[in-house]
Amino acid sequence: MSSASPKSGLETPEPMQADHINEEFAWEVEAGLTASPKRLSSKYFYDSKGSALFAQIMDLPEYYLTDAELEILKEQSPAIMDRLGIYRETPFELVELGAGDGVKTIELLKHLEAGDYRYRYVPIDISQQALNQLEKNIRAALPNKQIQPKKGDYFKKLGELSDSDTPKVVLFLGSNLGNMKDDRAHGFIKSLADNLAPGDKLLLGTDLMKDASIVLPAYNDSQGVTRDFNLNLLERINRELGADFDLDAFTHAPEYDEKEGITKSYLRSEKDQEVSIRAIGKTIPFQRHEKIHTEISRKYNDAILEDICRGTGMKVIGKFTDHRDYFADYVLEKA
Ligand SMILES: C[S@@+](CC[C@H](N)C(=O)[O-])C[C@H]1O[C@@H](n2cnc3c(N)ncnc32)[C@H](O)[C@@H]1O
């Protein structure tokens, strides 16, 4: 165990210097690890190591989501733009929430550039590393394209959407919505709608419900990259909040219930142990086999999505799927 401070029982760890702490991260970790059952927010996966690991996940043979959505955007961008009701002469803003490295979006941008569409591309991401990689990828694929990246939490950036009257197309790809429970997803789509004007659109990437034998390996790959991605959350708490998680004493334990259609990722304590976290001045006890819930990934069908959208002001008006029907990009319109 990498001990930052000596421990005995539940004694209070030595505090850290306040000016070195990401307060919001510390607060959320404290709330999550003192709750029952324990949980950590998936948004903290994406520090620079986590973003690099996620880029590796997208390349894994088991992670079918990337190939499926890439295929949709490569092959169906002209039809998607038609359904979005955007034509060459229509100036619009293309705002992408949780843009990541932009590899899939570039396929849509290539179509827009070739067709001389008049638009501003505004990718938003909480991770600077992801935005740096996205800029690099866009420079390589489309050297003349200027973009306006914004770093920040998309929950907090939704209000900025109503700053201009230009028609908007919001991209929310990669089944990012699936990381929210249905009631939160409903609230998120509603806040998005509240900040859009009638006729604005959302292109929403969603992973579709399917057999566990296809879904589960995407969250538990044979090379252990998804394991490292999940465990990096504990490593990040060690690095940034002065904790002493023993990474060998926790395992990556994803589950998928086919009926419910939700993958759940956990970190499971393999023994009775205590972990001290200096930034919050607490020692957290773990029982053998106690789990920390770190992420959900919801799988969708038309009925589930329509239920989530009911009463939000957004209506499904189109659907594009890959050839295996693994993934769908839905088009939604603000009424
Ligand atoms: C699952 S990746 C998907 C990336 C990309 N949309 C794609 O489909 O490949 C999630 C991305 O969203 C970003 N992200 C996660 N939570 C966020 C939040 N609350 N605000 C802004 N970005 C966030 C992460 O940094 C990461 O780049």
The ligand as an SDF file (V2000), in Angstrom:
LIG
                    3D

 27 29  0  0  0  0  0  0  0  0999 V2000
  -17.4170    8.4450  -23.3060 C   0  0  0  0  0  0  0  0  0  0  0  0
  -16.4060    9.8020  -23.8380 S   0  0  0  0  0  0  0  0  0  0  0  0
  -17.1750   10.1300  -25.3850 C   0  0  0  0  0  0  0  0  0  0  0  0
  -16.3760   11.0290  -26.2640 C   0  0  0  0  0  0  0  0  0  0  0  0
  -17.0300   11.3500  -27.6190 C   0  0  0  0  0  0  0  0  0  0  0  0
  -18.2970   12.0330  -27.4740 N   0  0  0  0  0  0  0  0  0  0  0  0
  -17.2230   10.0940  -28.4060 C   0  0  0  0  0  0  0  0  0  0  0  0
  -18.3750    9.7420  -28.6830 O   0  0  0  0  0  0  0  0  0  0  0  0
  -16.2410    9.4510  -28.7520 O   0  0  0  0  0  0  0  0  0  0  0  0
  -16.9760   11.0240  -22.7720 C   0  0  0  0  0  0  0  0  0  0  0  0
  -16.3480   12.3930  -22.9450 C   0  0  0  0  0  0  0  0  0  0  0  0
  -17.1430   13.3300  -22.2280 O   0  0  0  0  0  0  0  0  0  0  0  0
  -16.3280   14.1130  -21.3900 C   0  0  0  0  0  0  0  0  0  0  0  0
  -17.1270   14.4100  -20.1970 N   0  0  0  0  0  0  0  0  0  0  0  0
  -17.5600   13.5440  -19.2430 C   0  0  0  0  0  0  0  0  0  0  0  0
  -18.3100   14.1800  -18.3290 N   0  0  0  0  0  0  0  0  0  0  0  0
  -18.3620   15.4850  -18.7380 C   0  0  0  0  0  0  0  0  0  0  0  0
  -18.9960   16.6440  -18.2150 C   0  0  0  0  0  0  0  0  0  0  0  0
  -19.7500   16.5880  -17.1210 N   0  0  0  0  0  0  0  0  0  0  0  0
  -18.8260   17.8030  -18.8790 N   0  0  0  0  0  0  0  0  0  0  0  0
  -18.0660   17.8820  -20.0110 C   0  0  0  0  0  0  0  0  0  0  0  0
  -17.4400   16.8070  -20.5520 N   0  0  0  0  0  0  0  0  0  0  0  0
  -17.5900   15.6330  -19.9160 C   0  0  0  0  0  0  0  0  0  0  0  0
  -15.1010   13.2870  -21.1040 C   0  0  0  0  0  0  0  0  0  0  0  0
  -13.9710   14.0900  -20.7960 O   0  0  0  0  0  0  0  0  0  0  0  0
  -14.9330   12.5130  -22.3990 C   0  0  0  0  0  0  0  0  0  0  0  0
  -14.1000   13.1720  -23.3090 O   0  0  0  0  0  0  0  0  0  0  0  0
  1  2  1  0
  2  3  1  0
  2 10  1  0
  3  4  1  0
  4  5  1  0
  5  6  1  0
  5  7  1  0
  7  8  2  0
  7  9  1  0
 10 11  1  0
 11 12  1  0
 11 26  1  0
 12 13  1  0
 13 14  1  0
 13 24  1  0
 14 15  1  0
 14 23  1  0
 15 16  2  0
 16 17  1  0
 17 18  1  0
 17 23  2  0
 18 19  1  0
 18 20  2  0
 20 21  1  0
 21 22  2  0
 22 23  1  0
 24 25  1  0
 24 26  1  0
 26 27  1  0
M  CHG  2   2   1   9  -1
M  END
$$$$
